[in-house]
């Protein structure tokens, strides 16, 4: 009798993780397929270096594979994964002792591929070409403003407004108290308003 083929792309994370924990390599590859772009995006926005972000994303998935037996299903897999990726990026930043980019600083120029990989979509399907162009220009301005935030503020903002995470999920992902997450997001929004005003002058 032929062995039943698993429809991995349509299985929920919990089922795919369970299969991966039992040694199913295809299941682990499916988890990578689902999360490689979000993990790269999260890390890239922290380190602002495409090559480093690719290496760190790979390191994150290696850590996930090595510690998959420690994952507890009562927590969302994505939150657990992003927490690992965040810690990998933080360790990288600490080792490099990177300076925080100030509001007046200028982050390194991103390549077209990097911008595409981490872009924030603001356009609407009903927009005219002129409206879409304006949205893309605004998106580029927002990208630049976000890049100038302190790493911890930037991380919270990205998880909240790009990944759509709840405050509780962000707290779990970043291993921060809930009140600290809310404070960081409040301060980040304030700094973004100031930065956007400065960049659009």
Secondary structure, DSSP 8 states (H G I E B T S, - for coil): -------GGGS-HHHHHHHHHTT-HHHHHHHHHHHHHHHHHHHHHHH--HHHHHHHHHHHHHHHHHTGGG--TTS-HHHHHHHHHHHHHHHHHHHHT-----TTS------HHHHHHH------TT--HHHHHHHHHHHHHHHHHHHTS-HHHHHHHHHHHTS---HHHHHHHHT--HHHHHHHHHHHHHHHHHHHHHHT-
